[in-house]
Amino acid sequence: MEPALVLGGGGSFPHIPSLAIRSTSSPPFLGFTFGSRIQWSISLARNPIQQKSHTRLALARAPERDHNVTEPPAKALRRILDLPGVHQGPACFDALSAKLVEKAGFQYCFSSGFSISAARLGLPDVGLISYGEMLDQGQQITQAVSIPVIGDGDNGYGNAMNVKRTVKGYISAGFAGIILEDQVSPKACGHTQGRKVVPREEAIMKIKAAIDARKESGSDIVIVARTDSRQAVSLDESLWRCRAFADAGADVLFIDALASKEEMKAFCEISPLVPKMANMLEGGGKTPILNPLELEDIGYKLVSYPLSLIGASIQAMQDSLAALRGGRIPPPRSMPSFEEIKEILGFNTYYKEEQRYATSTNQLSSQRVSSSRYSMQNSAQDDTKQRGRSPDDPIVEVITPYVYNNDGADGSRDPFSQIWSRTLRIKITGRDGFERLDVRIPAGFLEGITNIVPALGGVNIKALLDDAADEVGGKQLLDFIDTMGDRIQVFLE
């Protein structure tokens, strides 16, 4: 009897159906190490007695591999295609985003022509980026990760002969698979207007050329045949082309911009032995957004998410720049710490590996640097002791800005002359309730105040200080909400 774990619905969660989990691997389920790579396969079943739906969650452990042996990228991707269930692949656009995909635990990823065009050129995906630029970016991506990467080969950058060169180039760049579409040149981005496709015969010949290039290279790169004819022509045309691509030897089929769940089902019913790929365009496209369970139930094997990483990156950068423009740094929760960034980029791994190649000369040089630093620290500590200051006290650099004269134009004493003995306190509270800034400066240092808080630009602080110069005690000069939704307060203390 196979080991199983059943989590019943009801109780605190009456809206959740009972959950049955069974292991299809040889070790008992309760002995699983969840840090290992596990393939999840989920299907819905109905209890004929209780007439209550429940979810059966089958876990199949991925085949164990010797991690000391490098597995060819195409072989790794084909191994994933042989596993049960649907497999999610986020779309990366550079080496860093690919590393993050791998660290998140995904088994493979895509490179997105849309995102690469945006990140590398800052331009739309309308055929402006070249084969050479895509190849260079792709090589940076594949070298940064150990998981297989499916590359976006667009329309092969020309005719069938160009397709052969493109496939061979992607093989050399380390891609596990390549997506080739049947659009004319210049191509248009999927889910956008203006798409046109080449004639049927030309589209089929391009797939045959890709397969020939694979054979000539002695590679096993996965050929993903994509058609954009659903929007350019019709659903029937896209189904016909996919059958022809399968007959020509394509490994995976992909119809972009299918318009309904019914169309997606019709697609998965053709050439049933050939895996199908879905494209879940986040943010709203022509294809319905379905969860992995629904996609598996329809018959898909691979699913890409083309905009999650580039879209989240754009939003995060916009938020950070708005904070900086407002005189603040991004809040701690909006970005990793410096230590986390260093860990992601591999600083610690680099330092450990560097020690393997250390020589006596390197060590001596390091010791000299350390000795020199120690000497400088001792010297600095001696100096601070002579000045009567603790070595732990912060070093403050004073920048003297323009200050106002003590005398008025008519020679009389300006009331502002008394302001030097007062302190100006600037406090910023974020719209989330957290304190962003609380700083005190001599009230006479006014010129650089907008460098600290740009939102104070245009405010006549000098006039406010003049009015409050003779008042005893503290006074609030300003209290307002800026365009970022943060509360800015200015006090004279």
VOGUGU-205927 format. One line per 8 residues: number of its first residue (from 1); their letters; for each residue x, y, z of C-alpha. Coordinates in pm, whole numbers, plus 50000, padded with zeros to 5 digits. Example, Ala and Ser with C-alpha at 12.3 -4.5 7.8 and 13.67 -1.06 7.14 Angstrom:
% residues 2
1 = AS = 51230,49550,50780; 51367,49894,50714
***
This chain:
% residues 493
1 = MEPALVLG = 50000,50000,50000; 50144,50336,49903; 50218,50577,50190; 49981,50871,50205; 49900,51176,50414; 49543,51308,50416; 49470,51662,50533; 49098,51701,50586
9 = GGGSFPHI = 48904,52018,50523; 48665,52168,50776; 48754,52289,51122; 48915,52630,51097; 48918,52601,50718; 48575,52471,50613; 48616,52616,50265; 48923,52402,50193
17 = PSLAIRST = 48855,52049,50058; 49035,51749,50202; 49389,51710,50073; 49536,51367,50002; 49911,51348,49947; 50074,51030,49822; 50432,50945,49742; 50521,50778,49414
25 = SSPPFLGF = 50886,50737,49514; 51034,50439,49694; 51110,50608,50031; 50811,50668,50259; 50653,51012,50225; 50722,51103,50586; 51091,51039,50524; 51116,51299,50251
33 = TFGSRIQW = 51378,51568,50273; 51197,51870,50137; 51523,52039,50049; 51568,51786,49771; 51419,51844,49428; 51063,51709,49418; 50824,51716,49126; 50467,51798,49223
41 = SISLARNP = 50185,51649,49015; 49835,51754,49115; 49503,51632,48985; 49145,51665,49108; 48942,51363,49212; 48592,51315,49353; 48494,51086,49635; 48202,50882,49498
49 = IQQKSHTR = 48071,50810,49849; 48093,51147,50024; 48048,51342,49701; 48305,51593,49828; 48583,51707,49602; 48936,51665,49726; 49279,51726,49583; 49525,51445,49530
57 = LALARAPE = 49880,51572,49539; 50132,51326,49400; 50499,51386,49463; 50757,51215,49245; 51119,51261,49339; 51333,51375,49047; 51595,51119,48946; 51904,51144,49162
65 = RDHNVTEP = 52209,51283,48985; 52576,51301,49057; 52624,51674,49103; 52997,51637,49046; 52922,51546,48685; 52808,51826,48456; 52488,51730,48277; 52453,51869,47923
73 = PAKALRRI = 52186,52145,47925; 51969,51978,47659; 51979,51646,47844; 51874,51819,48166; 51581,51986,47990; 51470,51659,47829; 51484,51494,48171; 51245,51764,48298
81 = LDLPGVHQ = 51013,51707,48002; 50999,51339,48094; 50886,51413,48449; 50512,51410,48529; 50320,51731,48579; 50353,52083,48444; 50680,52272,48488; 50701,52646,48555
89 = GPACFDAL = 50977,52857,48403; 51012,53230,48477; 51167,53443,48202; 51501,53606,48286; 51679,53884,48101; 52036,53886,48234; 52279,53682,48441; 52158,53820,48774
97 = SAKLVEKA = 51789,53751,48710; 51879,53399,48595; 52075,53339,48919; 51774,53450,49120; 51550,53207,48930; 51787,52923,49012; 51818,53027,49378; 51438,53033,49402
105 = GFQYCFSS = 51438,52661,49322; 51308,52653,48965; 51438,52366,48751; 51476,52570,48433; 51406,52915,48292; 51347,53104,47968; 51534,53399,47826; 51286,53661,47712
113 = GFSISAAR = 51346,53863,47396; 51094,54119,47523; 51280,54162,47853; 51629,54151,47702; 51533,54420,47452; 51399,54628,47741; 51696,54574,47975; 51978,54584,47721
121 = LGLPDVGL = 51849,54847,47478; 51567,55018,47661; 51361,54960,47346; 51042,54769,47257; 51053,54413,47127; 50980,54494,46763; 51275,54329,46590; 51532,54598,46680
129 = ISYGEMLD = 51758,54373,46883; 52001,54168,46672; 52107,53804,46667; 52452,53900,46797; 52311,54095,47092; 52074,53813,47185; 52354,53559,47157; 52587,53765,47376
137 = QGQQITQA = 52321,53817,47640; 52226,53451,47627; 52582,53337,47684; 52605,53557,47994; 52283,53400,48122; 52374,53034,48060; 52719,53077,48216; 52567,53221,48534
145 = VSIPVIGD = 52347,52920,48619; 52351,52541,48624; 51984,52497,48535; 51887,52458,48166; 51780,52773,47982; 51543,52790,47684; 51649,53077,47458; 51422,53307,47261
153 = GDNGYGNA = 51538,53269,46900; 51270,53501,46760; 51213,53417,46391; 51568,53288,46341; 51681,53634,46218; 51622,53556,45852; 51552,53263,45619; 51615,52893,45674
161 = MNVKRTVK = 51992,52937,45640; 51986,53209,45905; 51788,52972,46126; 52064,52712,46099; 52325,52967,46204; 52104,53084,46490; 52052,52732,46623; 52424,52650,46605
169 = GYISAGFA = 52504,52977,46780; 52256,52907,47060; 52402,52560,47103; 52751,52709,47140; 52615,52966,47385; 52500,52685,47614; 52123,52695,47565; 51922,52381,47639
177 = GIILEDQV = 51640,52478,47404; 51544,52740,47149; 51206,52889,47059; 51159,52963,46689; 50854,53148,46558; 50699,53192,46216; 50667,53571,46206; 50790,53783,45918
185 = SPKACGHT = 51076,54032,45960; 51071,54267,46138; 50879,54069,46396; 50623,54206,46642; 50596,54127,47010; 50343,53861,47106; 50003,53988,47227; 50056,54316,47040
193 = QGRKVVPR = 49927,54448,46710; 50081,54411,46367; 50180,54046,46362; 50221,53870,46028; 50346,53520,45955; 50545,53368,45672; 50376,53117,45436; 50319,52763,45563
201 = EEAIMKIK = 50592,52602,45354; 50854,52853,45467; 50756,52809,45832; 50792,52431,45808; 51126,52455,45628; 51261,52673,45907; 51181,52402,46163; 51347,52140,45939
209 = AAIDARKE = 51652,52365,45906; 51670,52393,46286; 51663,52015,46322; 51933,51977,46056; 52152,52230,46240; 52108,52029,46558; 52218,51708,46385; 52516,51877,46222
217 = SGSDIVIV = 52628,52011,46561; 52600,51674,46733; 52369,51839,46987; 52033,51748,47136; 51901,52102,47184; 51522,52110,47232; 51339,52276,46940; 51030,52467,47051
225 = ARTDSRQA = 50820,52551,46745; 50604,52860,46795; 50334,52996,46568; 50181,53344,46585; 49917,53257,46328; 49632,53248,46583; 49615,53628,46585; 49763,53682,46240
233 = VSLDESLW = 49529,53438,46059; 49301,53209,46261; 49286,52933,46521; 49248,52665,46253; 49563,52791,46081; 49761,52779,46404; 49645,52422,46474; 49738,52313,46120
241 = RCRAFADA = 50085,52463,46152; 50148,52295,46487; 50061,51954,46340; 50303,52022,46056; 50576,52133,46299; 50528,51811,46498; 50554,51603,46179; 50875,51793,46090
249 = GADVLFID = 51032,51687,46422; 50973,51974,46667; 51015,51871,47031; 50767,52116,47187; 50473,52306,47034; 50363,52658,47124; 50074,52870,46993; 50106,53227,47119
257 = ALASKEEM = 49807,53441,47219; 49534,53178,47230; 49217,53363,47324; 49023,53125,47550; 49042,52815,47764; 48855,52624,47492; 49122,52719,47236; 49392,52604,47477
265 = KAFCEISP = 49220,52267,47512; 49189,52231,47133; 49562,52299,47101; 49660,52036,47358; 49448,51773,47183; 49653,51782,46861; 49973,51571,46834; 49918,51438,47189
273 = LVPKMANM = 50267,51285,47215; 50440,51621,47166; 50467,51845,47479; 50283,52178,47472; 50401,52513,47608; 50181,52786,47758; 50264,53154,47795; 50104,53326,48094
281 = LEGGGKTP = 50141,53696,48016; 50120,53865,48357; 49940,54197,48367; 49690,54111,48096; 49725,53956,47753; 49500,53771,47514; 49546,53432,47681; 49356,53356,48005
289 = ILNPLELE = 49579,53332,48313; 49542,52982,48456; 49716,52829,48754; 49954,52533,48709; 49687,52283,48815; 49450,52402,48545; 49727,52405,48283; 49825,52048,48369
297 = DIGYKLVS = 49462,51939,48355; 49432,52086,48004; 49747,51906,47891; 50037,52153,47905; 50390,52049,47998; 50584,52379,48011; 50461,52722,48121; 50650,53050,48095
305 = YPLSLIGA = 50599,53373,48288; 50751,53641,48065; 50699,53965,48260; 50725,53883,48632; 51095,53962,48670; 51129,54256,48432; 50799,54404,48554; 50886,54373,48923
313 = SIQAMQDS = 51233,54517,48851; 51085,54822,48677; 50843,54888,48962; 51111,54845,49229; 51350,55081,49050; 51076,55342,49006; 50989,55325,49376; 51355,55352,49477
321 = LAALRGGR = 51419,55648,49250; 51110,55826,49382; 51238,55777,49737; 51585,55908,49647; 51433,56204,49465; 51236,56279,49780; 51554,56293,49987; 51524,55944,50132
329 = IPPPRSMP = 51676,55605,50075; 51452,55307,49992; 51306,55155,50311; 51485,54845,50441; 51203,54607,50351; 51206,54713,49987; 51553,54576,49911; 51800,54313,50036
337 = SFEEIKEI = 52068,54413,50283; 52420,54467,50156; 52522,54134,50309; 52237,53958,50128; 52334,54121,49798; 52693,54006,49842; 52575,53653,49915; 52353,53649,49604
345 = LGFNTYYK = 52641,53768,49386; 52879,53510,49533; 53128,53726,49724; 53160,53474,50008; 53203,53184,49767; 53467,53383,49579; 53664,53458,49896; 53665,53092,50000
353 = EEQRYATS = 53779,52975,49658; 54040,53250,49644; 54213,53096,49945; 54279,52779,49744; 54515,52971,49520; 54683,53188,49781; 55064,53202,49756; 55324,53307,50008
361 = TNQLSSQR = 55357,53637,49822; 54983,53699,49845; 54984,53619,50215; 55283,53845,50282; 55118,54128,50092; 54799,54073,50291; 54992,54079,50616; 55163,54404,50514
369 = VSSSRYSM = 54828,54562,50434; 54684,54446,50766; 54992,54573,50951; 54967,54906,50774; 54600,54937,50862; 54675,54846,51225; 54942,55111,51242; 54707,55373,51097
377 = QNSAQDDT = 54434,55274,51343; 54675,55299,51638; 54794,55636,51512; 54437,55756,51479; 54353,55630,51827; 54658,55807,51975; 54556,56125,51799; 54199,56108,51932
385 = KQRGRSPD = 54328,56050,52285; 54547,56361,52259; 54244,56561,52147; 54034,56424,52433; 53792,56238,52202; 53697,55872,52218; 53814,55665,51916; 53459,55530,51888
393 = DPIVEVIT = 53309,55874,51837; 53186,55933,51482; 53393,56153,51256; 53183,56446,51137; 53271,56630,50819; 53149,56988,50833; 53058,57154,50504; 53020,57528,50538
401 = PYVYNNDG = 52742,57661,50315; 52648,58017,50245; 52521,58190,50561; 52329,58508,50610; 52496,58826,50737; 52426,58934,51090; 52361,59292,50990; 52070,59424,50789
409 = ADGSRDPF = 52112,59637,50479; 52070,59955,50685; 52331,59852,50936; 52081,59745,51199; 52109,59409,51371; 51916,59148,51184; 51696,58936,51417; 51824,58640,51217
417 = SQIWSRTL = 52162,58690,51385; 52020,58519,51694; 51928,58211,51495; 52275,58056,51519; 52204,57952,51874; 51893,57764,51762; 51851,57422,51601; 51636,57329,51306
425 = RIKITGRD = 51483,56980,51330; 51356,56809,51014; 51144,56499,51057; 50995,56277,50786; 50743,56002,50864; 50658,55762,50582; 50303,55694,50476; 50353,55347,50625
433 = GFERLDVR = 50407,55505,50968; 50780,55437,50985; 51029,55715,51048; 51235,55800,50741; 51444,56092,50867; 51502,56282,51190; 51790,56526,51168; 51895,56843,51347
441 = IPAGFLEG = 52110,57116,51191; 52213,57468,51295; 51929,57696,51193; 52168,57923,51005; 52268,57656,50754; 51987,57698,50506; 52133,57678,50158; 52178,57299,50155
449 = ITNIVPAL = 51847,57216,50317; 51681,57124,49987; 51964,56877,49925; 51845,56697,50238; 51473,56733,50165; 51396,56831,49804; 51029,56869,49896; 51124,57190,50081
457 = GGVNIKAL = 51229,57351,49755; 51031,57671,49705; 50954,57708,50076; 51088,58034,50222; 51247,57890,50536; 51429,58220,50594; 51098,58406,50630; 50963,58144,50869
465 = LDDAADEV = 51277,58173,51081; 51256,58552,51082; 50903,58532,51223; 51008,58284,51490; 51351,58426,51577; 51235,58613,51888; 51015,58335,52023; 51135,58150,52328
473 = GGKQLLDF = 51123,57771,52319; 51039,57547,52026; 50800,57615,51744; 50669,57405,51457; 50739,57583,51129; 50597,57333,50880; 50377,57024,50879; 50256,56890,50543
481 = IDTMGDRI = 50218,56576,50329; 50443,56561,50023; 50363,56409,49684; 50494,56070,49801; 50239,56064,50082; 50503,56117,50352; 50460,56363,50638; 50728,56636,50659
489 = QVFLE = 50765,56839,50977; 51011,57121,51047; 51066,57251,51400; 51274,57538,51542; 51419,57422,51871
***
